[in-house]
Amino acid sequence: MSQFAINIIFVGGSFLLYILIALWAKAGSTSDFYVAGGGVHPITNGAAIGADWMSAASFISMAGLIAAGGYANSTFLMGWTGGYVLLAMLLAPYLRKFGKFTVPEFIGDRFYSRNARLVAVVCLIVASVTYVIGQMAGAGVAFSRFLEVDATTGLMIAAVVVFIYAVLGGMKGITYTQVAQYCVLIIAYTIPAIFIAIELTGNPIPALAMFSEHSQSGMPVLDKLNQVITDLGFASYTADVDNKLNMVLFTLSLMIGTAGLPHVIIRFFTVPKVADARWSAGWALVFIALLYLTAPAVASMARLNLMTTIYPEGPAAQPIEYDERPQWIQEWEVTGLITYEDKNGDGRIQYYNDANADFADEAQARGWEGNEFSYNRDILVLANPEIANLPGWVIGLIAAGGLAAALSTAAGLLLAISSAISHDLIKGAINPNITEKGELLAARIAMAIAIVVATWLGANPPGFAAQVVALAFGIAAASLFPALMMGIFSKRVNNKGAVAGMLCGLAFTLVYIFVYKGWLFIPGTNNLPDTADAWVLGISPLSIGAVGALVNFIVAFVVSNATEEPPVEIQELVESVRYPRGAGKALDH
């Protein structure tokens, strides 16, 4: 059986399962659509949160970025893990206790202001659309390879599949679909990692294999990897970073952005009680840890396998001839995500760091005239089983897992966007008397429009999947997180302060990002090059969310203290949210 046929069986079978679940759990009311009726079991919710959380960025892109950047890119892992702990401890139980459908609804009621709710809607939509661009781009990468089509066609297929099961099912359908997707993605991630760990080190536990001896050389895996890549002019895999400020800000931006993500927060409204929200968070952490403990090992082993594929006899010897390249390179070339240019005409694949001036003499002595091989970092996890010559069914499995990761998060994000538009904007501000049927229709139309926009932007994203997601985290960090924190833990912050803080934090962060990434992420519209030399104080656009959050907090407190105190009933409301006096179900009002 051909690899294409195996891929179709795994991907098609998993998608048929998702669509059948969506049809079985079709939302019949706004309560079903927004919070799955409020009766999801904590373990079920924990698995759904895990799938919601482990997006294309976690499954496809994070290991690729760590593989390319080594220790410097471990900030993705640290920031997302730490952020989830913040979310579980500081926000989720209190928001569940408040008992509303959406994040903008909480902000609108807590800050007793329709304007605050509308600003929160804008912040949520901007962050979520940016986030979903990364998911659609990741799904396009996966579809393009495993269905053997170009990346744009893969993206269109992903959009159609998301449309079918997200628009039909709402939160009820998405919840049970995400449980199935979690099972698929975690099996797909860990089984290839175990195979590769055994192949490289003999140790079946990937997280430990990364620190074990490389079977062929007898060296520790990380030492072997460092030797191979530094001999070709690349930075050491375990090297420290030069700009500690940017690293700290980036990690902080990911952490607090995580805690402000609306599509994860709304999952805590789907359980019956506050205690269940806490248990959901605990179970989700267990499920998430299974992948996050494996990702660094997958990254290091993928990078080592890639290098030894091109230099089978070591970096001091000749690289492989292009005509003898393995099948997996040929198949990824079809997608346009691997490219080769024979610059010196010798028919071999010279892969090295031609930007390293210290390596220029060595390259010249070997007759090399520039790096000839490039690849999209998002392909590494998906290509890993092929690089390691694993069985065809493992490749099919990881295809299904990568798509499950991308589409599960895309569905959650689209639900957050649609609920913000239909519930908070249309019902909350424009037409409070809209019928439940009309609100449900508006939610589905909003979701469909969001899919179209995300697909269009995903065709030319402003970075790799994990980098685009990091931008979304920065936007959430600068806008929603401070408002949520102040709404729960400060009785003094009033409506004027909250609105001013959100607007200033969002505007500051977006302007900084657009200056380097292009206005509205449109290529070629950036004012400054997106390089470390051009960044203010060396702060990357991916890291600016932490500074934006600080701006938000300062503006909110200054404005609040310069204006009147919140009403007594609002201060009592804040008091009641923080103390365990019970909670009702999520209410539509």
N, C-alpha and C positions, 0 to 999 in steps of 0.2 A: 504494500500500500504506500502511495506517495506521501511525502510530508504534507503537501497541500491538503490531501484528503483527510489526514489525521487532524490537521488544524481545523478543518471545517467541522469534523465530528465533535471536537472538544468545544470550540467556540459556539457552533450552532446549537449543540446540546445544552450548554450553560445558558445561552440566550433564550432558548425555548422555555427553560425552567423559569427564568426571570419573568418572561411575559405571561406565562401561565399563572404565576403567583400574583402578578399585578391584576390579571383578570379576576382571579379568585377573591382578592382582597380589594376590589374596586370600591373607591370612596363613594358613599351614598349621601353623606352630609358634610357640612363644613367641619364638624368635629373630627370625622374620619379623615378628611383631607388635611387638616392642619396638625392634629395631635393624635391620630390613629385611635380616636375614641377615648384616649386617656387610660387605657387598660393594659399596656404592654408590660410583660414580666421583666424584672431587672436584668436577668441573665440574657434574655432575648434583646433587651434594649442595649445591654453592654456590647453584644456582638454587632448590633446594628450601628452603634456609635463607632466601634472599631472599624467597620467597613467605611462609614462616613468619613472617619478620620484619615484612614490610610488610603489616600487618594493616589492619582497618577504620580504626584510628587513624591510620595513615600515609596510606592511600589516600583515605579519605573525610573524616576529621575534622581531620587536622593542618593542611591547607591552609585549611580553614574557620576554625580557631582563629587561624591567622596572619592570615587575611583580616580577621577581626573585631578582633584585638588588635595587629596590626602587629609591630613590633620586640619588644614585650614578650612575645609568644608565640613568638618564634623560639627560646626555650629548649627547646621540644619538639624542634626540629630539632637543636640543638646537643647536647642531652643524649643523645638516641638514637644519634646518629652517634658521639659520643665513647664511649658505653657499648659500642658494638659493637667498637670498637678495643680497649677494656679486655678484653672477653670473648675476643677472638681472640688477644691477646698473653699475658694472664695466667692464663687458666683453661682454655680449650678443649683445647690440646694435652696439658696435664698430666692433665686428667680422662680424656681418651682413653687416655693411657698407663696409667692405673690399670686400665682395662679392665672396667668394670662397666656394667650396663644403665642405672641411674638415679642421680640426684643423692642421694636418701636412702640408697641402698646405699653410695655413696662415703662419705658422712658417717658411716654406721653402722660401716663397716670402719675408716675412718681414726681415729675416736674410740672404737673398740673397745667399742661400747655399743649394745645394742638400744634403749635409751631415746633415745639421740641420733638413731637412725634413725627412730623413731616421731615425735619432735618435728619432724624434717625433713619427714616426711610431712605433718604438720599444717600446717607453714609453706608447703609446696608447694601443698597443696590450697587454702588460703586465698588465696594469691597468684594461682593459676591460675583459680580460680572467679571472683575479682574481675575478672581480665583477660578471661575469656570472656564475662562480662556485657557488656563494651564491644563485643566482636565480634558478639554476637547482636543487640545494639541497633543496631549499624551495618548488619548484614545486614537487619534489619527495616525500617530507613529505605530501603534500596535496593529491597527487594522491594515495599514499599508503593507507591513511586512507579512503578516500571516495570511492575508487574503491575496497577496502578491499583486497589489495595485499601487498607484502613486499615492503620495501622502495626502493630497487634496481629496482624492476619491475616498480614501480611508476616513478622513474627517467627515465627509458627507454621510457615509454609512453610520458612523458613530452618532451623528446628530439624529438620524432617523430612528435608531434603536432607543436612544434616550427619550425621544419624543413619545414613542409608543408606551413605554412602561411608566414614565414619570408623569405624563399628562393624564393618563388613565387612572393611576392608582392613588395619587396623592401620598400623604404620609403613611396611611395604612398599608398601601401596596408597597411603598418604598421600604418600610420597616422590615417586612418579611422578605422582600427581595434582597435587602442588604444583609440579612442573616445568611442567606444562601451565598451571596457574594463574598462575605467574610470567609466562609468555609472554603470556597473555591480559591480565593486569593492567598490565604495562609498556607494551604496545601501546596499551591503552585509556587510559592516563594521558598518554602522550607525544603521540599523534596529535591529540587535541583541543587540547592545549597549543600545539602547532605551528600549528594553524589559527588559534587565537585570537591568538597572537603576531604572525602575519602580518597578521591583520585589524587589530590595534591599532597595530602599529609597522612592519610590513613586514619585520621580522627573524624568520627562521624558527627561531632557537634561543631557546627560552623563557628560559633563564637569562640570556642577553644582552639579550633584548627588554625585560626588566624595567628595564634601565638605558638603554634607547633612548628616542627621541623618540616621543611620542604623535602619530599621523598627523594627527588632526583639529586638535589645538591647537598642535602644534609644541613643546610643553613636554615635558621628561622625564616618563616615565610616573609615577614616584613623586612628583614635584612636582605633577603634575596630580591624582593621587589625594589628596595632602595638601590641596590647595586645595579640592577638592570636599567632602571630609568635614569639614574644619575649618569651612567655611562653613555647615555644618548642625549645629554644636555638638559633633561628635565629636572625640576626641583625635587629634592628628597621627599618621599611620601610622608615621612614622620616629622618633617621640618616644622619649626615654630613659625608663627606669623609675625610680620614686621609691625603691622598697625594694630596694636592691642585695642585702641579706642574703637576702631571700626568693628573688630571682632566682638567686643563686649556689647556695643550698641546693636549689632545685628542679632546676637543671641537674645538680648532683651526685647528687641522688636518682635522676634518670632514668638517669644514667650507671652508677652502681653497681647500680641495680635491673636494668638491662639485662644486666649481667654476671652476675646471679644468676638469670636466667630459666630455669627448668628445661626448658621446651619447646624452647628454642633449643639449650641445652647437650646434650640427648640426641641432637640431630642429629649431633653430632661422634662419637657412638659407632657410626654407621652406616658408617664408612669402614674400609678394611682396616688402615691404618697411621697412626702418629702424624704422619708427614710429610703424609699425605693430609688429616689434620685441619687442618694449617696451610694447605695449598693450598685446602681448602674455605673457610676463613675469608677468604682472599685473593679468591677468585672471588665469594664472597657480597658482599664489600665493593664490588666492581665492579658487580654487579647492583643492589645497594641504592643506590649513588651515582646511577644513572640516574634514579631517582625522586626522591631527596632533593635533587638539584641543580635539579630542575624544580619542586618543590613551592612554594618562595617566589614564583616567577614566576606559577604558577597562582593562588596566594592573592591577589597584588596585582591581577592582571588580572580575577579574579572579582569582587573588591570594586569595582573601577572600573566594570566592566560592569553590576553591580547598581545602582550609584548613577546611572549615566547612563541606565539603563532607566527609573528612576522620575523622574529629572529630565533629560529629553532635551535641554532647552535650557539646562541649568546650574542650580546650586542657588539662584541669585537669581531664577529664573523659577518659574512654577507647576509643581507635580508633575503627573503624568499623572492623568486621571480614572479612577476605579475601573472603570467600564464599558468603558474602552478598554485595560484591562490586558492584557498579552500572554498568549498561550495557556499558556505554561509556568507562570505564576503561578496560573492557574485550575486546572491539573492538580495542582500541589503543594498547593493549598488542600484538595483532596479528601483528602489524606493527613493533614491537620491539622497539618502541619509549617510551613505559612505561614498566618498569620492577619491579618485586617484588621478594624478597628473604626472606623467613620466618626464620630469624636468631635465634630466641629464641623458635621457635616451638609452639607458642600459637595461631597461626591461625589468628592473627590480623595484621593490617597494621600499623607498627610504622613508622611514618614519622616525623623526627626531625633532628636537626643539630648535628650529632655525632662528628663533628670536633671541637665543642665548649667545651673546657676543663671545663669551668665554669658550664656547664650543665651535666657533666659526673656523678656527684653524684645523681642528680635527676633521670637520666636515669637508673642508677644502682638500685636505690630504687624502681623503677617501673618495674624492671625485663627486661629491654630492653638491647639488646646486639649489637646494631648498627642500623643505618637507613636501613629500608627495602624497601623503595619506592623511585624510581627515575624516572624522566621524561625528555624528550628533551624539552627545553624551547620553541622551535619553534612550539609546538603543542597547546600552551595555547589559542591563539586567535581562532584557528580552533575548539578546543574542548569546548570553552566557552559556546556556546549555548546548548551543550549536558550536561555540568556540571550544567547549570541553568534550565535544563528540559524544554527548549523551543520547540515549535512545529517543526515537521520534515522538513517543507518547509523552516524554518529559517536556519536549518543545511545545507540543500541543497544549499541555497543561499550563505552562507558563504564559502561553498566548491567552488562554481563558482567564488566568489570574490577573494579567496586566489590564485586560479590558474590564474585568470586574472592578478593579481598584479605581480606574478612571471614571467609569460610568456610575458607580455607587455614590461617589462624592458629587459628581455632576448633578445627579438627581436630587441630592439633599440641598445643594446650593440653589438649584432652580426652584425648589419648593420654598426656600427662604425668600427668594426674589418674588415669586408669585404671591405668597401670603402677605408680603410687605405692600405690594401694589393693591391687591384686592381687599385685604382686611384693614390695612392701616391707612392707605391713601384713599381708595374709593369709598369703603364703608365708613372709615374713621373721619374723613374730611369732606369728600365730595358728595356722597349720597348715603347718609346714615340709614335711610329707609329701604335700602336695596334688599331684595328677598334673598333667602339662603341659596336658592337655585341660581339667581343672578350673580351672587358673589362667587359661587363655585365656577360658573362659566367665565367670569372675569379672571379668576385665578388661573384657569387653564389657558386662556388667551394670553395672559401675561407670561406664563411659562413658555408657551410656544414662541412668542416674540423674543424672549431671553435666549432661547436655544438658537434662533436665527442670528442674533447679534454675536453671541459667543462663538458660533461656528465661523462667522465672517472674520472676526478678530483672531480666532484660533488658527486660521490659515496662514497668518503671518505674525506669530506671537512675538512679544518684546524680549524673548529670552527662552531658555530651556524651561521645561514644565515646572521644576522646583523653584526656579528663579521668578517666574511669573507668579507662582503661589506666594513666594516671599514678599512680593510687592503687595499682594492682597492682604497679607498679614500686617504689613506696615500700615496700610490704610485703616484696617480694623483697629490696630493699636492706637493710632492717632485720633480716631473719632469715637468709636463705640466703647472701648474698654474704660477710658476715664469716666464716661457718663454712667456706665454700669457700676463702677466702683464707688463713685461719689453718691450715686442714687441709693446704694445699699448702706454705706458706712458713714455718710455725712448728712446730718440733719440741716446743716446751714446752707448748703448749695441750693440755690433757687432756680426758677425757670430761666431767668435772664442769663445767669452764669452758665447753665448747662448748654443753652443754645449758642452763646458766644464761644464757649470752649470747643464744642463740636465743630462749629464752622471754621474757627481759626486753626484747629488741629488738622482738619481735613484739607483746607486750602493750602496751608504751609506744606503738608506732605505731598499733595498732588502736584503742586508747582515744582517742587524739588525733583520729583520723579519724572515729570514731563520734560523738564529742561534737559535731562540726560537720556530719557527713553523715547522721547517724541511725544508731541501733544496728542492726547487721546490714544497713545501708543501707535500712532500712524508713522510708519518708517520714513526717515528723512526729514522729520519736522523738529528734531532735537536741536537745542541751541548750543550745547556743549558736547564734546565727545564723552562717551561713557567709559572713561579711563580713570585710574587712581590719581593720575597727575592733575586731572581737571576737577576732581571732587573737592568740595569745601572741607578743609581740615581732614581730608582723606576719608570722609564719611560717604559710603556708597548709597545710591538710591534704595538699595535693599535694606539699609540700616536706618534710614531716616525716620521710620515710624516711631522709634523710641523717643527721638527729639520732638516729633509732632505730638506725642502723648504728653510730654512735659509742657509743651506750649498749651495744650488743652487744659491740663490741670491748673496751671498758673492763671490763665485767662478766666477760667470758671470761678476760681476762688477770689480773684481780685474783683470781678464784676459782682459776684454774690455778696461779698462783704461791703461793697459800695452801694448796694441796693437793699430793699426790704427783706426781712426773714421770710422763709416759706410759711404758709398758714399752719396753725397748730395741728389741724387734722393730718396734714402731710407729714409733720414731724412725728406724730403718733404712728402713722403708717410705716415710716422708716423703722421706728422702734419695734413695731409688731413683726416686721419681716425678719429682723435680726434674731428674734428670740423664739424658741420652739413652743408655740401655742397652737400647733395644728395647722392644717392647710386644706383648702378645698380643691376640687378638680379644676382643670383649666376651663375658664368660662369665656363664652363669646359675648362680650359686651363692651 
